């Protein structure tokens, strides 16, 4: 058994068997962050269920689940060789930014949402609002509301609206660190925040990461923005369950709130360490929380102008 570098919420190992390597993942009760942050370990069961549902959607690739221990809150997946499946975050950091690949990510996420929107049986299976609250709403939106009192009312209202939505099956952690660049396209990982709720969250979450990377690697800022545009357009092309304007409006409200959460919430991004960069996030995102815009494109345009002004 060889421990693998993972996120803050699970133990992950490569286990070498006589038949070849597999990957084992076990959910933690206390997440590895400075703040006190606990979450139900039952999320491992919902992650397995999300992987099985998403794996049946045309054009969506996930690791195959080989075994599932409901008592131990762990499961076994097919091991994907990192040489053939590099992490998208690493590719983005190195400046290997392919808008066509980003579009395939958006398309895959959109297809999972489209395949599950309005499905009562999926909603019943993923009645996980308490879990999503513990993993996303409280540590991101509500913790940020406590850190930014001037925006507290807006953030709390957004949290309540998000938790109240029951539209489609949401991944909850669509981040470049949870996406592999596979030989045939993106491979989606780490769906332990799975919840039947607002699909706008997934697009806003990945948009947040691509926007923040413009501060992390400013030489590639324009390429990150191009990738985000390609991802969003491919996603919206799959979004047939509601009018684009309504969905886009919710994405535009969530994105700046999540930007603030990555500097003022319980899970700050590890690569923004300079006070100036954190202040840039607050300077641009704060007014967008106070006075929301109508589209994600308007958010990205404001972000790009803010970087130029900074």
Buried (B, 14 or more C-beta within 10 A) or exposed (E): EEEBEBBEBBBBBBEEEEEEBBBBBBBBEEBEEEEEBEBBBBBBBBBBBBBEBBBEBEEBBBBEBEEBBEEEBBBBBEBBEEEEBBBBBEBBBEEBBBBEBBBBBBBBBBBBBBBBBEBEEBBEBBEBBBBBBBBBBBBBBBBBBEBBEEBBEBBBEBBEEBBEBBBBBBBBBBBBBBBBBBEEBBBBBBBBBBBBBBBBBBBBBBBBBBBBBBBBBEEBBEBBBBBBBBBBBBBBEBBEBBEEEEBBBBBBBBBBBBBBBBBBBBBBBEBBEEEEBBEBBBEBBBBBBEEBBEBBBBBBEBBBEBBEEE
